[in-house]
Amino acid sequence: MTRTPQQPVALTIAGSDSGGNAGIQADLRAFHVFGVHGCTAITALTAQNPHGVTGILNADPAFLKRQLDAIFEDYQVGAIKTGMLSNAKLIHVVAQKLAEVPAIPKVIDPVMVATSGARLLADNAVSMMQQELLPLATLITPNMPEAAALTGQTADSIHESANIAEMLASRYGCAVLIKGGHDTTHKAVDILHMNGRLYTIATPAVEAPLSTHGTGCSLSAAIAASLANGRTLLDAVREGKAYIYEAIRTGCRVGKEAAVLGTPKQLPMDAVTVQPL
């Protein structure tokens, strides 16, 4: 008797990038590389390119709920990641649904500002995220400015980031990965707090990359895909870091001035260094 093959499933709850660099598009690219079927719940449409965001059309909260209900009705979701959730009503809808599936790993990327500098989260939505969404996370993945915004503490160095990671882990009861791309002194070094321990997750710096647009989305999506494949959280973070390193290293041009992250053919795991801090 022939058995029907089963493919792992990951869900991304995020905004759409019209340029295809970040958001839903970046997430599906990562899911594909990891061999995972991607389900999507779109929270917003954005008009953007690598130079900036020129418009945002948020999803109706009731329709976002219908997307999520339809997915969980029929798909065996193995991991979830969230990205752009631009207002309190959208965050509330997502938090309510995620609370219904406590056993599924959740990677929460607290997207606040685009790479271009465009504001993607309303000021009055930050408290909703802190109260309802972050406590549901398996892992949260703020960059240094987002980590500072969530805590009111500066994160301008590895040790400051480590202190903030401990603070966030204690506050929300989850693992914390603080992305170090905004630290010009220690490029490509992230801080992971997990199970009471601190680690540095590092890769070689890529000199003069063609594109870094969408790296945050891509990292959280890659980690979620790895979790959907059954990896441990530490291994998923390592695989996600390897994916981002190779995506940056293999970036390519898609226009006169536009470039996009590459689509890795394999994960260079030997490029990732994990050390206790």
KEFI-461211 format. One line per 10 residues: number of its first residue (from 1); their letters; for each residue x, y, z of N, C-alpha, C. Coordinates in nm, 2 decimals, decimal comma. Layout:
residues N
NUM> A> X/Y/Z/X/Y/Z/X/Y/Z | ... .
END
This chain:
residues 277
1> MTRTPQQPVA> 0,08/-0,12/0,00/0,00/0,00/0,00/0,09/0,13/0,00 | 0,06/0,21/-0,09/0,14/0,34/-0,10/0,09/0,44/0,00 | 0,19/0,49/0,08/0,15/0,60/0,18/0,16/0,73/0,11 | 0,06/0,82/0,15/0,06/0,95/0,10/0,17/1,04/0,17 | 0,26/1,10/0,10/0,36/1,18/0,17/0,30/1,30/0,24 | 0,36/1,33/0,36/0,32/1,44/0,44/0,42/1,55/0,44 | 0,38/1,67/0,41/0,48/1,78/0,40/0,45/1,87/0,53 | 0,56/1,92/0,60/0,54/2,01/0,71/0,48/2,14/0,66 | 0,41/2,20/0,75/0,34/2,33/0,72/0,38/2,44/0,82 | 0,41/2,56/0,77/0,43/2,67/0,85/0,34/2,78/0,81 .
11> LTIAGSDSGG> 0,30/2,87/0,90/0,21/2,98/0,88/0,28/3,11/0,90 | 0,27/3,20/0,81/0,31/3,34/0,83/0,19/3,43/0,84 | 0,19/3,52/0,94/0,09/3,62/0,96/0,16/3,75/0,94 | 0,15/3,81/0,83/0,24/3,93/0,80/0,18/4,01/0,69 | 0,25/4,12/0,66/0,21/4,21/0,55/0,28/4,17/0,42 | 0,22/4,21/0,31/0,27/4,19/0,17/0,36/4,30/0,13 | 0,47/4,27/0,07/0,57/4,36/0,01/0,55/4,36/-0,14 | 0,51/4,47/-0,20/0,49/4,47/-0,34/0,62/4,45/-0,42 | 0,73/4,48/-0,36/0,86/4,46/-0,43/0,91/4,32/-0,41 | 0,85/4,24/-0,32/0,89/4,10/-0,31/1,01/4,08/-0,23 .
21> NAGIQADLRA> 1,06/4,18/-0,16/1,19/4,16/-0,08/1,16/4,12/0,06 | 1,05/4,17/0,13/1,03/4,14/0,27/0,89/4,08/0,28 | 0,84/4,08/0,41/0,71/4,04/0,44/0,67/3,90/0,39 | 0,54/3,88/0,35/0,49/3,75/0,31/0,58/3,69/0,20 | 0,62/3,77/0,11/0,70/3,71/0,00/0,84/3,66/0,05 | 0,90/3,73/0,14/1,03/3,68/0,19/1,00/3,55/0,27 | 0,89/3,55/0,35/0,86/3,43/0,43/0,84/3,31/0,34 | 0,76/3,32/0,24/0,74/3,20/0,15/0,87/3,16/0,08 | 0,96/3,25/0,05/1,08/3,21/-0,01/1,16/3,12/0,09 | 1,16/3,16/0,22/1,23/3,08/0,32/1,16/2,95/0,34 .
31> FHVFGVHGCT> 1,03/2,95/0,35/0,96/2,82/0,36/0,99/2,72/0,25 | 1,00/2,78/0,13/1,03/2,69/0,01/1,17/2,63/0,03 | 1,27/2,71/0,07/1,40/2,65/0,08/1,41/2,54/0,19 | 1,33/2,56/0,29/1,33/2,46/0,40/1,23/2,34/0,37 | 1,17/2,34/0,25/1,08/2,23/0,22/0,95/2,22/0,29 | 0,91/2,34/0,33/0,78/2,35/0,41/0,67/2,42/0,33 | 0,55/2,36/0,34/0,44/2,43/0,28/0,40/2,56/0,35 | 0,38/2,67/0,28/0,35/2,79/0,35/0,21/2,83/0,34 | 0,15/2,85/0,46/0,01/2,91/0,46/0,03/3,06/0,50 | -0,06/3,15/0,45/-0,04/3,29/0,48/-0,17/3,35/0,53 .
41> AITALTAQNP> -0,16/3,44/0,62/-0,27/3,53/0,66/-0,21/3,67/0,65 | -0,27/3,75/0,55/-0,21/3,88/0,52/-0,27/3,99/0,60 | -0,19/4,06/0,67/-0,24/4,16/0,76/-0,24/4,30/0,70 | -0,17/4,32/0,59/-0,17/4,45/0,52/-0,11/4,44/0,38 | -0,15/4,53/0,29/-0,08/4,55/0,17/0,01/4,67/0,18 | 0,13/4,66/0,13/0,22/4,77/0,13/0,26/4,80/-0,01 | 0,27/4,93/-0,04/0,34/4,98/-0,17/0,48/5,02/-0,13 | 0,57/4,94/-0,18/0,71/4,97/-0,14/0,81/4,91/-0,24 | 0,93/4,96/-0,22/1,05/4,91/-0,29/1,17/4,92/-0,20 | 1,29/4,88/-0,24/1,40/4,90/-0,14/1,43/5,04/-0,09 .
51> HGVTGILNAD> 1,37/5,14/-0,16/1,40/5,28/-0,11/1,29/5,33/-0,01 | 1,18/5,26/0,00/1,09/5,31/0,10/0,95/5,26/0,08 | 0,86/5,28/0,18/0,72/5,24/0,18/0,64/5,37/0,15 | 0,56/5,36/0,04/0,48/5,48/0,00/0,33/5,46/0,03 | 0,29/5,35/0,08/0,15/5,33/0,12/0,13/5,20/0,19 | 0,03/5,21/0,29/-0,01/5,09/0,36/-0,16/5,08/0,36 | -0,21/4,96/0,33/-0,36/4,94/0,34/-0,38/4,82/0,43 | -0,42/4,84/0,56/-0,44/4,74/0,65/-0,56/4,65/0,62 | -0,54/4,52/0,66/-0,65/4,43/0,64/-0,76/4,46/0,74 | -0,88/4,43/0,71/-0,99/4,44/0,80/-0,98/4,33/0,91 .
61> PAFLKRQLDA> -0,98/4,36/1,04/-0,96/4,26/1,14/-1,05/4,14/1,13 | -1,17/4,16/1,09/-1,27/4,05/1,08/-1,22/3,96/0,97 | -1,17/4,01/0,86/-1,13/3,93/0,75/-1,00/3,86/0,78 | -0,91/3,92/0,86/-0,79/3,85/0,91/-0,83/3,73/0,99 | -0,93/3,74/1,07/-0,98/3,63/1,15/-1,03/3,52/1,06 | -1,10/3,56/0,95/-1,15/3,45/0,86/-1,03/3,38/0,79 | -0,93/3,45/0,76/-0,81/3,39/0,70/-0,76/3,28/0,80 | -0,74/3,32/0,92/-0,68/3,24/1,02/-0,77/3,12/1,05 | -0,90/3,14/1,06/-1,00/3,03/1,09/-0,99/2,93/0,97 | -0,98/2,98/0,85/-0,98/2,89/0,73/-0,85/2,80/0,74 .
71> IFEDYQVGAI> -0,74/2,86/0,77/-0,62/2,78/0,78/-0,62/2,67/0,88 | -0,66/2,71/1,01/-0,66/2,61/1,11/-0,77/2,51/1,10 | -0,87/2,53/1,02/-0,97/2,44/1,00/-0,92/2,31/0,92 | -0,82/2,33/0,83/-0,79/2,23/0,74/-0,64/2,19/0,74 | -0,55/2,28/0,79/-0,41/2,25/0,78/-0,34/2,21/0,91 | -0,25/2,13/0,90/-0,17/2,08/1,02/-0,05/2,17/1,04 | -0,07/2,29/1,10/0,03/2,39/1,11/0,14/2,34/1,21 | 0,26/2,34/1,17/0,37/2,29/1,26/0,44/2,41/1,33 | 0,43/2,53/1,28/0,50/2,64/1,34/0,44/2,77/1,28 | 0,44/2,88/1,36/0,38/3,00/1,32/0,48/3,11/1,33 .
81> KTGMLSNAKL> 0,48/3,21/1,24/0,56/3,33/1,26/0,47/3,45/1,23 | 0,49/3,55/1,31/0,42/3,68/1,28/0,52/3,79/1,25 | 0,47/3,88/1,16/0,55/3,99/1,11/0,48/4,12/1,14 | 0,45/4,19/1,03/0,39/4,32/1,04/0,25/4,31/1,09 | 0,22/4,37/1,21/0,09/4,38/1,27/0,07/4,52/1,31 | 0,01/4,60/1,22/0,03/4,75/1,23/-0,06/4,82/1,33 | -0,16/4,76/1,38/-0,25/4,83/1,48/-0,30/4,73/1,58 | -0,36/4,79/1,69/-0,40/4,71/1,80/-0,51/4,61/1,77 | -0,60/4,64/1,68/-0,71/4,55/1,65/-0,65/4,43/1,58 | -0,56/4,44/1,49/-0,50/4,33/1,42/-0,42/4,24/1,52 .
91> IHVVAQKLAE> -0,35/4,30/1,61/-0,27/4,23/1,71/-0,37/4,15/1,80 | -0,48/4,21/1,84/-0,58/4,14/1,92/-0,64/4,02/1,85 | -0,67/4,03/1,73/-0,72/3,91/1,65/-0,62/3,80/1,65 | -0,50/3,83/1,62/-0,39/3,73/1,61/-0,37/3,67/1,75 | -0,36/3,75/1,85/-0,34/3,70/1,98/-0,45/3,60/2,03 | -0,57/3,64/2,00/-0,68/3,55/2,03/-0,67/3,41/1,96 | -0,63/3,41/1,83/-0,62/3,28/1,76/-0,50/3,21/1,81 | -0,39/3,27/1,83/-0,27/3,20/1,87/-0,28/3,14/2,01 | -0,37/3,20/2,10/-0,39/3,15/2,23/-0,47/3,02/2,22 | -0,54/2,99/2,11/-0,61/2,87/2,10/-0,53/2,75/2,06 .
101> VPAIPKVIDP> -0,40/2,78/2,02/-0,31/2,67/1,97/-0,18/2,67/2,05 | -0,19/2,65/2,18/-0,07/2,67/2,27/0,05/2,57/2,23 | 0,02/2,46/2,17/0,12/2,36/2,15/0,21/2,39/2,03 | 0,16/2,48/1,94/0,24/2,51/1,82/0,34/2,62/1,85 | 0,47/2,59/1,81/0,57/2,69/1,83/0,54/2,82/1,76 | 0,58/2,93/1,82/0,54/3,07/1,77/0,66/3,16/1,77 | 0,70/3,21/1,65/0,81/3,30/1,64/0,75/3,44/1,62 | 0,77/3,53/1,71/0,71/3,66/1,70/0,81/3,76/1,67 | 0,80/3,82/1,55/0,89/3,93/1,51/0,82/4,06/1,53 | 0,86/4,13/1,63/0,79/4,26/1,67/0,82/4,37/1,57 .
111> VMVATSGARL> 0,77/4,36/1,45/0,81/4,46/1,35/0,75/4,59/1,38 | 0,84/4,69/1,39/0,80/4,83/1,42/0,84/4,93/1,31 | 0,96/4,91/1,25/1,01/5,00/1,16/1,07/4,92/1,04 | 1,04/4,96/0,92/1,10/4,90/0,80/1,25/4,93/0,79 | 1,32/4,85/0,71/1,46/4,88/0,68/1,48/5,02/0,63 | 1,39/5,07/0,55/1,39/5,20/0,49/1,37/5,31/0,59 | 1,32/5,28/0,71/1,29/5,38/0,82/1,14/5,40/0,83 | 1,05/5,35/0,75/0,91/5,37/0,75/0,85/5,31/0,88 | 0,76/5,38/0,95/0,70/5,33/1,07/0,59/5,23/1,03 | 0,60/5,11/1,09/0,50/5,00/1,05/0,41/4,96/1,17 .
121> LADNAVSMMQ> 0,43/5,02/1,28/0,35/4,99/1,40/0,30/5,12/1,47 | 0,17/5,13/1,48/0,11/5,25/1,55/0,16/5,25/1,69 | 0,18/5,37/1,74/0,23/5,39/1,88/0,14/5,32/1,98 | 0,01/5,33/1,96/-0,09/5,28/2,06/-0,10/5,13/2,05 | -0,03/5,07/1,95/-0,04/4,92/1,94/0,08/4,85/2,01 | 0,18/4,93/2,06/0,29/4,86/2,13/0,25/4,80/2,26 | 0,16/4,86/2,33/0,12/4,81/2,46/0,03/4,68/2,44 | -0,05/4,68/2,33/-0,13/4,56/2,30/-0,04/4,44/2,26 | 0,07/4,47/2,19/0,16/4,37/2,16/0,23/4,31/2,28 | 0,27/4,40/2,37/0,33/4,36/2,50/0,24/4,28/2,59 .
131> QELLPLATLI> 0,11/4,32/2,59/0,02/4,26/2,69/-0,04/4,13/2,63 | -0,07/4,12/2,50/-0,14/4,01/2,45/-0,06/3,91/2,36 | 0,03/3,96/2,28/0,10/3,88/2,19/0,23/3,82/2,23 | 0,32/3,90/2,29/0,45/3,85/2,33/0,45/3,74/2,43 | 0,35/3,74/2,53/0,35/3,63/2,62/0,31/3,50/2,56 | 0,27/3,50/2,44/0,23/3,37/2,37/0,35/3,31/2,30 | 0,46/3,39/2,29/0,57/3,35/2,20/0,66/3,23/2,25 | 0,71/3,15/2,16/0,81/3,06/2,19/0,95/3,13/2,18 | 0,96/3,22/2,08/1,08/3,30/2,06/1,03/3,44/2,00 | 1,09/3,54/2,05/1,07/3,67/1,99/1,21/3,72/1,93 .
141> TPNMPEAAAL> 1,20/3,79/1,82/1,32/3,83/1,74/1,33/3,98/1,72 | 1,34/4,06/1,82/1,35/4,20/1,79/1,49/4,24/1,74 | 1,50/4,34/1,66/1,63/4,40/1,63/1,67/4,49/1,75 | 1,78/4,55/1,74/1,83/4,63/1,86/1,74/4,75/1,88 | 1,69/4,83/1,78/1,60/4,94/1,81/1,47/4,89/1,87 | 1,42/4,78/1,81/1,29/4,72/1,87/1,30/4,67/2,01 | 1,42/4,61/2,04/1,44/4,57/2,18/1,44/4,69/2,27 | 1,51/4,80/2,23/1,51/4,92/2,31/1,37/4,98/2,33 | 1,29/4,97/2,22/1,15/5,03/2,23/1,07/4,95/2,32 | 1,09/4,81/2,33/1,01/4,73/2,41/1,05/4,74/2,56 .
151> TGQTADSIHE> 1,17/4,78/2,59/1,21/4,79/2,73/1,25/4,93/2,78 | 1,27/5,02/2,69/1,31/5,15/2,73/1,46/5,16/2,76 | 1,53/5,05/2,73/1,68/5,04/2,75/1,75/5,04/2,62 | 1,87/5,10/2,62/1,95/5,11/2,50/2,01/4,97/2,47 | 2,03/4,94/2,34/2,09/4,81/2,31/2,20/4,84/2,20 | 2,30/4,91/2,24/2,41/4,95/2,15/2,53/4,87/2,15 | 2,53/4,76/2,23/2,65/4,67/2,24/2,60/4,53/2,27 | 2,69/4,43/2,26/2,66/4,29/2,29/2,61/4,28/2,43 | 2,68/4,34/2,53/2,65/4,32/2,67/2,51/4,39/2,70 | 2,49/4,51/2,64/2,36/4,57/2,66/2,25/4,49/2,60 .
161> SANIAEMLAS> 2,27/4,43/2,49/2,17/4,34/2,43/2,15/4,22/2,51 | 2,25/4,16/2,57/2,24/4,05/2,66/2,15/4,08/2,78 | 2,17/4,20/2,84/2,09/4,24/2,95/1,94/4,25/2,91 | 1,92/4,31/2,80/1,78/4,33/2,75/1,72/4,19/2,72 | 1,80/4,10/2,66/1,74/3,97/2,63/1,70/3,90/2,76 | 1,78/3,91/2,86/1,74/3,85/2,99/1,61/3,92/3,04 | 1,60/4,05/3,03/1,48/4,12/3,08/1,36/4,07/3,00 | 1,37/4,07/2,87/1,25/4,03/2,79/1,21/3,88/2,82 | 1,31/3,79/2,83/1,29/3,65/2,86/1,21/3,64/2,99 | 1,26/3,71/3,09/1,19/3,70/3,22/1,05/3,76/3,21 .
171> RYGCAVLIKG> 1,03/3,87/3,14/0,90/3,93/3,13/0,80/3,85/3,06 | 0,84/3,78/2,95/0,74/3,71/2,87/0,75/3,56/2,87 | 0,85/3,51/2,95/0,85/3,36/2,96/0,89/3,29/2,84 | 0,97/3,35/2,75/1,00/3,28/2,62/1,15/3,30/2,59 | 1,20/3,24/2,49/1,33/3,26/2,44/1,34/3,40/2,36 | 1,45/3,46/2,36/1,47/3,59/2,29/1,59/3,59/2,21 | 1,58/3,63/2,08/1,69/3,65/1,99/1,70/3,79/1,95 | 1,80/3,86/2,00/1,82/4,00/1,96/1,91/4,01/1,84 | 1,86/4,06/1,73/1,94/4,06/1,61/2,04/4,18/1,61 | 2,16/4,15/1,58/2,27/4,25/1,59/2,30/4,33/1,47 .
181> GHDTTHKAVD> 2,22/4,32/1,37/2,26/4,39/1,24/2,27/4,54/1,25 | 2,21/4,60/1,36/2,22/4,75/1,38/2,34/4,78/1,46 | 2,42/4,69/1,51/2,54/4,71/1,58/2,66/4,72/1,48 | 2,71/4,84/1,45/2,81/4,85/1,35/2,95/4,80/1,40 | 2,96/4,78/1,53/3,09/4,73/1,59/3,10/4,58/1,58 | 2,99/4,51/1,60/2,99/4,36/1,60/2,89/4,31/1,50 | 2,92/4,33/1,37/2,83/4,29/1,27/2,80/4,14/1,27 | 2,68/4,10/1,24/2,64/3,96/1,22/2,64/3,88/1,35 | 2,64/3,95/1,47/2,64/3,88/1,59/2,50/3,90/1,66 | 2,43/3,79/1,68/2,30/3,80/1,75/2,31/3,74/1,89 .
191> ILHMNGRLYT> 2,22/3,78/1,98/2,22/3,74/2,12/2,10/3,65/2,14 | 2,12/3,53/2,19/2,01/3,44/2,22/2,00/3,41/2,36 | 1,88/3,43/2,42/1,86/3,39/2,56/1,76/3,28/2,56 | 1,80/3,16/2,61/1,71/3,04/2,60/1,74/2,96/2,72 | 1,63/2,92/2,79/1,64/2,83/2,91/1,74/2,88/3,01 | 1,74/3,01/3,03/1,82/3,07/3,13/1,97/3,08/3,09 | 2,00/3,06/2,97/2,14/3,07/2,92/2,15/3,17/2,81 | 2,27/3,23/2,79/2,29/3,33/2,69/2,40/3,27/2,59 | 2,37/3,30/2,46/2,46/3,26/2,36/2,48/3,37/2,26 | 2,60/3,37/2,20/2,62/3,46/2,08/2,60/3,36/1,96 .
201> IATPAVEAPL> 2,53/3,41/1,85/2,51/3,34/1,73/2,58/3,43/1,62 | 2,69/3,39/1,56/2,76/3,47/1,47/2,79/3,41/1,34 | 2,80/3,49/1,24/2,85/3,45/1,11/2,95/3,55/1,06 | 3,03/3,52/0,96/3,12/3,62/0,90/3,04/3,74/0,85 | 3,09/3,86/0,86/3,03/3,98/0,80/3,04/3,97/0,64 | 2,93/4,00/0,57/2,94/4,01/0,43/2,97/4,15/0,39 | 3,08/4,17/0,32/3,12/4,31/0,28/3,04/4,36/0,17 | 2,99/4,48/0,18/2,91/4,55/0,08/2,80/4,47/0,02 | 2,71/4,42/0,10/2,60/4,33/0,04/2,51/4,41/-0,05 | 2,46/4,34/-0,15/2,37/4,41/-0,25/2,24/4,45/-0,18 .
211> STHGTGCSLS> 2,19/4,37/-0,09/2,07/4,39/-0,02/2,06/4,33/0,12 | 2,00/4,41/0,21/1,97/4,35/0,34/1,82/4,37/0,37 | 1,75/4,42/0,27/1,60/4,44/0,28/1,53/4,31/0,30 | 1,46/4,29/0,41/1,38/4,17/0,44/1,46/4,07/0,52 | 1,58/4,10/0,57/1,65/4,01/0,65/1,58/3,97/0,78 | 1,51/4,06/0,85/1,44/4,03/0,97/1,33/3,93/0,94 | 1,25/3,96/0,84/1,14/3,87/0,81/1,19/3,74/0,77 | 1,30/3,73/0,69/1,35/3,61/0,64/1,41/3,52/0,76 | 1,47/3,59/0,85/1,53/3,51/0,97/1,42/3,44/1,05 | 1,31/3,52/1,09/1,21/3,46/1,17/1,13/3,35/1,09 .
221> AAIAASLANG> 1,12/3,37/0,96/1,05/3,27/0,88/1,13/3,14/0,87 | 1,26/3,16/0,85/1,35/3,04/0,84/1,35/2,96/0,98 | 1,35/3,04/1,09/1,35/2,97/1,22/1,22/2,89/1,23 | 1,10/2,96/1,19/0,97/2,89/1,20/0,97/2,77/1,11 | 1,03/2,78/0,99/1,03/2,66/0,90/1,11/2,55/0,96 | 1,22/2,58/1,02/1,30/2,48/1,08/1,23/2,41/1,20 | 1,16/2,49/1,28/1,08/2,43/1,39/0,97/2,34/1,33 | 0,91/2,38/1,22/0,80/2,30/1,16/0,86/2,17/1,11 | 0,99/2,17/1,08/1,06/2,04/1,04/1,10/1,96/1,16 | 1,07/2,00/1,28/1,10/1,92/1,40/1,23/1,95/1,46 .
231> RTLLDAVREG> 1,30/2,06/1,43/1,43/2,09/1,49/1,41/2,15/1,63 | 1,51/2,13/1,72/1,50/2,20/1,84/1,52/2,35/1,82 | 1,48/2,43/1,92/1,49/2,58/1,90/1,63/2,62/1,88 | 1,73/2,57/1,95/1,87/2,61/1,92/1,91/2,58/1,78 | 1,88/2,46/1,74/1,92/2,42/1,60/1,84/2,50/1,50 | 1,71/2,54/1,53/1,64/2,62/1,43/1,70/2,76/1,42 | 1,75/2,81/1,53/1,81/2,94/1,53/1,94/2,93/1,45 | 2,02/2,83/1,46/2,14/2,81/1,39/2,11/2,80/1,24 | 2,01/2,72/1,20/1,97/2,71/1,06/1,92/2,84/1,01 | 1,84/2,91/1,09/1,79/3,04/1,04/1,91/3,14/1,02 .
241> KAYIYEAIRT> 2,01/3,14/1,10/2,12/3,23/1,09/2,20/3,19/0,96 | 2,22/3,06/0,94/2,29/3,01/0,82/2,22/3,05/0,69 | 2,08/3,05/0,70/2,00/3,09/0,58/2,02/3,23/0,55 | 2,02/3,32/0,65/2,03/3,46/0,63/2,17/3,50/0,58 | 2,27/3,44/0,64/2,41/3,46/0,59/2,42/3,43/0,44 | 2,37/3,32/0,40/2,38/3,28/0,26/2,29/3,36/0,17 | 2,17/3,40/0,22/2,09/3,49/0,14/2,15/3,63/0,12 | 2,22/3,68/0,22/2,29/3,81/0,20/2,40/3,79/0,11 | 2,48/3,68/0,13/2,60/3,66/0,05/2,57/3,64/-0,10 | 2,45/3,59/-0,13/2,42/3,56/-0,27/2,31/3,65/-0,33 .
251> GCRVGKEAAV> 2,30/3,77/-0,27/2,21/3,87/-0,32/2,23/3,90/-0,47 | 2,12/3,94/-0,53/2,14/3,97/-0,68/2,05/4,09/-0,72 | 2,08/4,15/-0,83/2,01/4,27/-0,88/1,88/4,22/-0,95 | 1,78/4,30/-0,93/1,65/4,27/-1,00/1,60/4,40/-1,07 | 1,69/4,50/-1,09/1,65/4,63/-1,15/1,78/4,71/-1,15 | 1,77/4,83/-1,21/1,88/4,92/-1,22/1,94/4,95/-1,08 | 1,85/4,97/-0,99/1,90/5,00/-0,85/1,85/4,91/-0,75 | 1,75/4,82/-0,79/1,69/4,73/-0,69/1,77/4,60/-0,68 | 1,78/4,55/-0,56/1,84/4,42/-0,54/1,76/4,34/-0,44 | 1,78/4,21/-0,43/1,71/4,12/-0,35/1,80/4,02/-0,28 .
261> LGTPKQLPMD> 1,76/3,97/-0,17/1,84/3,86/-0,11/1,84/3,74/-0,20 | 1,94/3,66/-0,19/1,95/3,54/-0,27/1,86/3,43/-0,21 | 1,84/3,33/-0,29/1,77/3,21/-0,25/1,87/3,09/-0,23 | 1,91/3,07/-0,10/2,01/2,97/-0,08/1,98/2,83/-0,14 | 2,08/2,77/-0,19/2,07/2,63/-0,24/2,09/2,53/-0,13 | 2,18/2,57/-0,04/2,21/2,49/0,08/2,24/2,58/0,20 | 2,24/2,52/0,32/2,26/2,60/0,43/2,41/2,58/0,48 | 2,49/2,69/0,48/2,63/2,67/0,52/2,65/2,67/0,67 | 2,61/2,56/0,73/2,61/2,55/0,88/2,75/2,58/0,94 | 2,85/2,55/0,86/2,99/2,57/0,92/3,02/2,72/0,93 .
271> AVTVQPL> 2,94/2,81/0,87/2,96/2,95/0,88/2,90/3,01/1,01 | 2,83/2,93/1,08/2,76/2,98/1,20/2,84/2,93/1,33 | 2,87/3,03/1,41/2,94/3,00/1,54/2,85/3,03/1,66 | 2,83/2,93/1,74/2,74/2,94/1,86/2,83/2,93/1,98 | 2,83/3,03/2,07/2,92/3,03/2,19/2,84/3,08/2,31 | 2,86/3,01/2,42/2,80/3,06/2,55/2,85/3,20/2,58 | 2,77/3,28/2,63/2,81/3,42/2,67/2,83/3,43/2,82 .
END
